[in-house]
Each structure stands twice: as structure tokens, then as C-alpha cells.
């Protein structure tokens, strides 16, 4: 505040006091009595001085209030400046911490990348070395390469699919006629199946096998868990076993088998044996198939589907059974199609259950056909079927009248037909079945 403003205030107080004093003295001089006039003049002087003192006190109080306001304002300003300084320091500290954390993460990423690169280089070296061993001309060295590949896959889950692909590719390669090579290939087979059994740390889940065109000898996948399998065009000598296996996805089994076993098989996989050739025995005893079964255009030596459960449609259209074929006690919960199927030997459906449509149109039974005690809960069609030997439907239960339009049976054999089937003799050697 400028100095003249304080001087102006002081002059204002003096001037005001002088004006009051002058006015009061003028009033006192009007008194008639001299004593009264003197008293009034003293009171006037006292009042004037009081006005000057009061005015000065008011000005002093105003100055004090102004000084207090200035002090408080300065304090607030200092506090605001201190707060801004502290916020700035906090931002600087936070930025420094962020920079340090970013640098630490960058160093960690660099260390991780360096470690990953080192691991990848090591895996690549091991993989290349194993492949070199597998490609050796010496069978013993190839065996070592297979074991090296297996160890690589066991220790590195990310390499298991590659390991399995290499083993499958090895089995798909042409096999020379050498007993030592046979042992190497059997080792490759055992390496695959060993890791498909869910019985411990050696299980490699979710592995698909591509063995198209492979040559397999006594391939044993019993008890394995199979996600997908492709044996299209494969040649399987000895006994191929899937007994007790759990299957998912799709199994393409259009291969050549000597003997093949699917006993106690379970799972929801689709089994496709279209065009398969089984020179020996094919067995599905006690299998519980949750997916469809397709055996179109397949050929079997002997066939057994005993006490099995088929929950989805199954087809044996144009299939050929050279030996005995038994479906005893099997439950077909969905449709069954055996159109144009040929049974050269015994065909047994004793106590089988057909919960849905059962088609045997144009089916040829070359030997005895037994449907004794079978239950047909849906539609049944034997139209154009041919029975060269006895047809036996003793105790069979049919929920609907079977369709047998123009089916034929040998007149020289003994037959037991379902009720409501009309049989007429034709040309002396054949019986013709017609619907009523």
C-alpha cells in the first residue's frame, strides 16, 4: 500500500475531528451562562478528540484487517505453490518409476527371448539329429533315432504333434522285406500307442494319427484313447487290436486287415470301414458305439458283433461276409441297413433287438439265417431278399408286419416265417414271399 494513502487516512481523521470540534465549540459559544459555556467547550474539545481517536482506531482496525487478509492470502499462495511443487515432484517420481519398470520389463523380455531362442535352437538341433538317426541305413541307428524322437516329445509337449507326424510318416514309407526293419517299424508302432493310453505321465492327449497307406504288423492300440485315426489304404498284417479303446472324432479304417479286434470298444467316434478288407476275423463283441458305424462295400472273413450296443445308425450295404457272421444279442438303437449284403456263411441274429428301422432288402443269405428270439420294434423290410438255406424266425417279436415283397427262399430247406407272411411255390425250387 502506498504511504500517501495512510497519510490521507490520518488527515481524514484529523479533519473530521476538527469539523466536529468546530461545530461543537460554535454550539457551546451560544450558551448564555459563562460557566455553562466553559463546560460545553471542554466537552466539545473532549468529543472532538474522541472523534479523532475513534476515526484513527477505525483506520487502524481496517489496516490490521487488511494486513491479516494479506497474510492469509500469502499463506494460501504458499500452500498452493507447495502443492504444485509436490504434484510436480510426484509426477517426476512416477515417470521415473514408469521408466524404470519399462526398462525392467524390456530386459525381462530380452532375457525371455534369449532363453526361448536358446531352447528353440537346442530343440532344433535335437530334432535334426534325431531325424538324421531315423534316416540312417543301419537299423540299430534308426532305433536310436526313434527313441530320441520319443524323448524329445515326452520332454517337450509342444513337439509331440511333430514327433507323431514323423513317426506316422516313417510308417507310411515303403517297408523293405527285412526282419530288422520289421522290428524297427514295430518299435515305431509301440512308440505311438504307448503315448495314447491315458494311464500316467506318458499320455499325449489329443493326438491324431495319419497312417494312410502305412504297412503295420500286429498294430496294438488296445486300451488307447484315439482322437482321430486314418488307416485308409493301409495294410495291416497279423492281429490289429482296438480292444477296450476309447474313440472320439472319426476313425477311417478302409484298410486291409488279417484280423481286427474291436471288442469292448467305447466312445462317440464315427467308425468308417467302407471298402475295408478283412481276410480273417473281425470282432466287435460287447462294443458300445456312440457314433455311427459304416461298413459299406466291406468284406469280412468271419464277423462277430456279440452283445454290442449301436446307438447311431449302422450300415452294411453291399458288404460281404465270407464266413460265419453273428449279431447275437446285439442292440441296434437306431436304424440298420443291410441292403445288397451277401452272407456266404451262417448269419445269426439270435435275440438281437432292432429298436428302429431294419432293412434287409436284396440281401442274400447263402447259409442258415437265424432270427430266433429277435425283437423288431420298428419297421422291417426283407424285400427281394434271397434265402438259400433255412430262415428261422422262431419266437421273433415283430411290432409291425414285415415287408417281404418278392423275397425268395429255397424250397428244399426248412423255414419258420413270421406270421402274416404269404408263401407260394414257384418253379419247384423256390418259395416266393409276398405281402398279404
ABEGO torsion letter per residue (X at the ends): XBAAAAAAAAAAAAAAAAAAAAAAAAAAAABABAAAAAAAAAAAAAAAAAAAAAAAAAAAAAAAAAAAAAAAAAAAAAAAAAAAAAAAAAAAAAAAAAAAAAAAAAAAAAAAAAAAAAAAAAAAAAAAAAAAAAABABAAAAAAAAAAAAAAAAABAAAAAAAAAAAAAAAABBBBBBAAAAAAAAAAAAAAAAAABBAEAABBBGBBBBABGBBBBGBBABGBBBABBBABGBBBBEBBBABGBBBBEBBBABBBBABBBABGBBEABBBBABGBBBABBBBABGBBBABBBBABGBBBBBBBBBGBBBABBBBABGBBBABBBBABGBBBABBBBABGBBBABBBBABGBBBABBBBABGBBBABBBBABGBBBABBBBABGBBBABBBBABGBBBABBBBABGBBBBAABBBBBBBGBBBBBBGGABBBBBBX
